[in-house]
Amino acid sequence: METAASNAPAPTRALATEAVHAGREDLVEQGLHAAPIDLSTTYPSHDIEAEAARIDAFAATGGRLDGPPVYARLDNPTTARFETALARLEGTDSAVAFASGMAALTAVLLVRASMGLRHVVAVRPLYGCSDHLLESGLLGTEVTWTDPAGVAAAIRPDTGLVMVETPANPTLAEADIAALAHSCGSVPLLVDNTFATPVLQRPVEQGARIVLHSATKYLGGHGDVMGGVVACDEEFAAALRQVRFATGGVLHPMAGYLLLRGLSTLPVRVRAASVTAADLARRLAADPRVARVHYPSVGGAMVSFEVYGNPRDVIAGVRLITPAVSLGSVDTLIQHPASISHRIVAEGDRRAAGVGDRLLRMSVGLEDVEDLWADLCQALSARRAPVRTAGEHAPAPGAAHAVPRAEAPSAPESHPAVR
Ligand SMILES: *Cc1c(COP(=O)(O)O)cnc(C)c1O
C-alpha cells in the first residue's frame, strides 16, 4: 500500500521544490523514481468487519481512509498524490480531485446546497460554463450576480458561497481577493485560480476558503488531460469527498498521474510563458490594429485583446498559433469568446460583463516570442470577406479589415494602457 498520500506536515520549501517533490515523498523508500499508477477499481480484504468499519468511517466523516481504498470511487492512491501535491502548492490542508473543472464546481455547489445554503453570490465574468451552471439553476441553486463592491449587500441568510474568478475568463479582470474575503464575512469565498495558478497567486493566503482549478489547463499543461481540483481546509474536503463518492465525478488515475507530472513543470512553464505573454501584450498595445489589450497585474500567460478589424479574420489567419478553445497548454491557442467559450452566456449578460464581440483570448505557450509575434502580425493584417454569425452586427464598411498604420485612429500611446 502506498503511503504518499498522507498529509504529514513537510518542512516548508519553495514552490519550485514542492512542485517536483510533493506527493512523492515515499518513492525513494519504495525503491521507485516515477510515481506508480494504481488502476485498481477494487481492493481485496478478507476481514469483513474491518472493511465495514472503514466504510462507516468514510460515510460518517469523509476523511481519508487508512489503508487501501475499498473501491475506486472512494479514493485512489495515484490521484491522492496529485491532491497532496496541489494542496501543498496552494497552501491548504487538502485537495480533492474530480473528473473536470465543472465536476469540481458541481461538488462544491452540492456540498453547500445539501446544507440548505442554496444561494450563491457570483461576480461576472466567469468561465462560460460556470456562468451557465449558476444561471441555469440546474443544481437547485439560485444566483445573484454582482460586482465585487456589491458582494456584502448581496449576501443573504441562505447564501452558501461567494464565487469569483481572478484574473477572470476571458477579460482578465482582477478582483482584490482580500477585500472580497472581508466582504464575505462567514460565507466561504471560492476563487477560481485556473488562470493565475499557485505560481502567481495563492488565494487562501488572502482569505479565500476554497480554491478551484480546471486542472485541464495549466496544471496538466499539455492539452492531453482533463481534470478539476478543489484546494481547501480538511473539513470542506471531507464534505467534497462524500459528494464525490455519491455522485461519481472521480478523476481517472491515469489523469491523476499526468496531473502530478504536470505539476512538476508548472512553475517553469508558467514563468516562461508569462514573460512571452507580457512581451506580446506590450507589442499588441503599441499596434494600431489593436484597440485594447488586457493583461493582468498579477502576470500570467493569458492575453486578451480587442481588434479594430474582424476578429474572425485573426482566427482564420493564424498558422503557428492554434485556433482552439481551452488554454494553459505548451502551445499557443487563440479563440473568440463571444463565439465559443462564452457563447452559452446570454448576449446582454456577456456584453455587460465586458466580453465584447471584438475580444480575442490568447493562451500563450512556450514558443519563441518572435515566431508568435510574426504569426500574430500576419493574422492581424489578413483581409478576408467579413463573416457574419447570428447575433453579430455587420461591421461598418472598412472596419472589417485591418487598419493600415497610416490610417490608425490614434497613436499607440493613447490606447488604453496594457493592464
Ligand atoms: C476551463 C475552465 C473551467 C472548467 O473546467 P473543465 O476542466 O473544462 O471542466 C472552469 N473555470 C475556468 C476559469 C476555466 O478556464
The ligand as an SDF file (V2000), in Angstrom:
LIG
                    3D

 15 15  0  0  0  0  0  0  0  0999 V2000
  -11.9890   25.5490  -18.3580 C   0  0  0  0  0  0  0  0  0  0  0  0
  -12.3900   26.2710  -17.1500 C   0  0  0  0  0  0  0  0  0  0  0  0
  -13.3000   25.7060  -16.2440 C   0  0  0  0  0  0  0  0  0  0  0  0
  -13.9710   24.3850  -16.4820 C   0  0  0  0  0  0  0  0  0  0  0  0
  -13.0590   23.3340  -16.4340 O   0  0  0  0  0  0  0  0  0  0  0  0
  -13.2060   21.9550  -17.2570 P   0  0  0  0  0  0  0  0  0  0  0  0
  -11.9880   21.2070  -16.8640 O   0  0  0  0  0  0  0  0  0  0  0  0
  -13.2880   22.3210  -18.7020 O   0  0  0  0  0  0  0  0  0  0  0  0
  -14.4720   21.3210  -16.7870 O   0  0  0  0  0  0  0  0  0  0  0  0
  -13.5860   26.4200  -15.0830 C   0  0  0  0  0  0  0  0  0  0  0  0
  -13.0210   27.6280  -14.8400 N   0  0  0  0  0  0  0  0  0  0  0  0
  -12.1480   28.1850  -15.7030 C   0  0  0  0  0  0  0  0  0  0  0  0
  -11.5700   29.5180  -15.3820 C   0  0  0  0  0  0  0  0  0  0  0  0
  -11.8090   27.5390  -16.8780 C   0  0  0  0  0  0  0  0  0  0  0  0
  -10.9670   28.1290  -17.7400 O   0  0  0  0  0  0  0  0  0  0  0  0
  1  2  1  0
  2  3  1  0
  2 14  2  0
  3  4  1  0
  3 10  2  0
  4  5  1  0
  5  6  1  0
  6  7  2  0
  6  8  1  0
  6  9  1  0
 10 11  1  0
 11 12  2  0
 12 13  1  0
 12 14  1  0
 14 15  1  0
M  END
$$$$
